[in-house]
Each structure stands twice: as C-alpha cells, then as structure tokens.
C-alpha cells in the first residue's frame, strides 16, 4: 500500500522487518573500493586500532541501512527522492557477524511551497545491531508525493 505525504504522522516510528548480517569479506570488499583504511581491510592492523578488530566503514554501514530503508520503508510510487541528510553520526562500530536493523521516526512534515504535488518529510533513521545498540543515525530530508495537491 502506497504511503503518501498525508499518511505520514509526526511521532510515528516504523520498525522495519528486514535484517542484514554483515560479513567480513563484504567489509573488506567495500573498504578496498571506497574506504581503504587498515582497520577496515586488515585483521592484524585492526587489532591495533581503537576498534580492536576489523570494523566496517561507516559509509558501508550507512549503505546497508539505506538499503533496508529502501526495501522496508520507501514506496516507489510516492518517494520522490531526498534533499539530503543532516546530523549523520556513527554511534558504534559494526563488526563482522553483526546483524543490523532500522527504525524510521517521522519528525516533521510540511507541504512544498514550490511543488503542490509534493511534501517534505523529515525523518530520523537509526540503525541498530543485534544487541539493540544504535550504530548509526541520520536525519533524512525526504520528498514525498501528495495524494491530493489541494489538501
């Protein structure tokens, strides 16, 4: 069922169903391509880092959580993209074998002043590990199709 701008309720929290287990090889592959720091690439070097063992890049964690948001929250009929994110924070390291899940909270919404068919919905996206520790958080500035531009 499509979720339009009018359906967003400020204060509502969506606990998404999907989970994602982070594999060691995936951490290394992502790091090799996008964030080649030793603590993301090399187990021995990572042991000597502040992480104590291999840790996923924060950008990798963000990408995984974004995929969970796309699959479990955004609607291809009503999502019109985003204007960006605010306050991106990596709160805890993500390690091989961690299982991530996401919650999306609606913070505020307003109709677009320039496009009557669209509304702006600001959400807080939080990724959690299997121990319910927040590992990442950001505020998304989404653009959502309106059901009725006159509302």
N, C-alpha and C positions, 0 to 999 in steps of 0.2 A: 504494500500500500504506500503510495507516494506521500511524503511528508513535506507539505508546503510551509511557507513563511507563517501563515496563520495558525498552523498546528504547533509551532514552537512555543512552549510555555517557559517563561523565565523561572529558574529554580529547578526545573526538571533535570534529573540525572538519568542517563541511559547507560546501563552496564551492558557492554557488548558481549555476545556469547562466545565469539571465536577466541582461541588461544593460539599462541605461537611459541614453539620451543626453539631456542637459539642454539645452533650447532657451532662447534669450534671451527670447523672448516669454513663455514659461512662467515664467521667473524674475520678470519684471515683473508678470505677472498675479497670481502668488502674493503677491508683495510688496505690490501695490496693495491686495489684500484682507486680508492678515494681518500684514505686517511692513513698513510703508511708510517705510523709511529710504532716503535718497538713493542710497546705494551699491548698493541693490537695484533701484532704479527708473530712474535717470537715468545714461546712459553718461558724460556730461561730469562730473557730480558724482562719479561713481565713480572717474574718473581721478585726482581729487584726494584720494581716500581712501587708507587704508592698503592697500586691495586693488589699487589701480592700474587697475582696470577693473570692470565690472559683475560682481557676485558674488551667488550665490544665498543667500537667507536660510538660516540653519542649520536653522530649522524646516522649510523646504522640503526640504532635504537629508534630514532625519530622515523626512519623509513619503515621499519617494521610496524610501528604504532600507526603511522599514516595508512598503511595497507589495511590494518584492522579497522580503522575509521571508514575507509572507502568501502570495504566489504560489509561492515555491520551497521553503518550509520547514514552515510550519504546516499542520496537517491539519484539515480542517473536521470530521472525525469525532472527533478526540481533543483538539483545542485547546479549552480552557475559559476562555480569556482570560488576563489577567495582573494581578498585584497592583501593577504599576508598573515603573519603571526606576530604576536607580541610576547615578551617575557618567556622565551624558551629557556628552560632550566633542566640540566641533567642532575637528578637528585641522588641517585645511587648508581654504582657501576652495574653493568649487565655482564654476566659471566656465561661461559658455555654451559648448556643444560638448563638455564633459566627459562621459565615459561611466562610469557607476557600476555597481559590482557589490558583492555582500555575501558575507561569511563569517560563520557562526554556530558558536561553540565552546561545548560543554556544560561548564560549570564545576562544578556540583554538583547533586545531586538528593536529595529526601527525600520520603517518603510524608506526606500530610496527616494531621495529628493529629485534625482535626475532621471530615474527609470521607474515608471509606475508599475511595471511588471515584476519588480524585484524588491526584495527586502534584505537588510543586513542583519545577520545573526552572529553575535559574539559568543563563543563557547570556550570553556576550559577543557582541554584534553589532558587526561592523566593516564600514564601507563604504569602498570603495577607488575611486580614479579609474583612468583608462586607463593611468597610469604606475605603478600598484600602490602609490600613496601613500595611506595611511589618511586619509580626510577626516572621518569621524565614528565614534564608538564609544559604546556604552552597554551596561549590564548589564541584561538583561531578567529579570523575575521571573514566569515563566510557570506556568500551571496546566494540567496535562495529565491526561487521563482514564487511569485504570489499567485494564489488560486484565483483571486479576483482583484484586479488593479484598483477597483473603486473602494475596496474595504479599507 
